[in-house]
Amino acid sequence: MSTGDGPKIHIDSDWKAEAEREKERLAEQEAQQPQQEALGEVTFVHLINMLAMQAAVALGGMRGPNGEAIPPDPELARFHIDMLGLLEKKTAGNLEDDEKKMLTGVLHELRSSYVHLMDALVKHAAGQGPQKS
């Protein structure tokens, strides 16, 4: 016995609403994650680089976004170098070999640059002009 009515498709409006909510939730998650994914995994090396860059900028010789030279700020440079020194002290015995080597090398370079900056500033203040390397 045929009624002429083919198979009926039943669309559950609750299912549609749930699917829409899930789609919105996923879009929200994606909107929050691009920054984290673009930056990658957080590592100890990133922390060293961040503090070292702050110290390097404060040591002078860098240019700002407008192209003008950023003047040295010895006090700020010393602060960031001391932060790295504290990090070295507090993490002693807990770093992988490459992390320790990097931290030691960065500290050596920054401390040397700081000493050169201070020497140049003292000579400049004494009227001898900047030291040429």
Residue pairs with C-beta under 8 A, 6 or more apart in sequence:
44 91
44 95
44 99
45 99
45 102
47 87
48 84
48 87
48 99
48 102
48 103
48 106
51 80
51 83
51 84
51 87
52 80
52 84
52 106
52 110
54 76
54 80
55 77
55 80
55 81
55 84
55 110
56 62
56 110
56 113
57 70
58 72
58 73
58 74
58 76
58 77
58 79
58 80
59 72
59 74
59 77
59 110
59 113
59 114
59 117
60 69
60 70
60 71
60 72
60 73
60 117
61 69
61 70
61 72
62 69
62 70
63 69
63 70
64 70
72 117
72 121
74 114
74 117
74 118
74 121
77 110
77 114
77 117
78 114
80 110
81 107
81 110
81 111
81 114
84 103
84 106
84 107
84 110
85 107
87 103
88 103
88 104
88 107
91 103
95 103
116 131
116 133
119 131
120 130
120 131
123 129
123 130
123 131
124 130
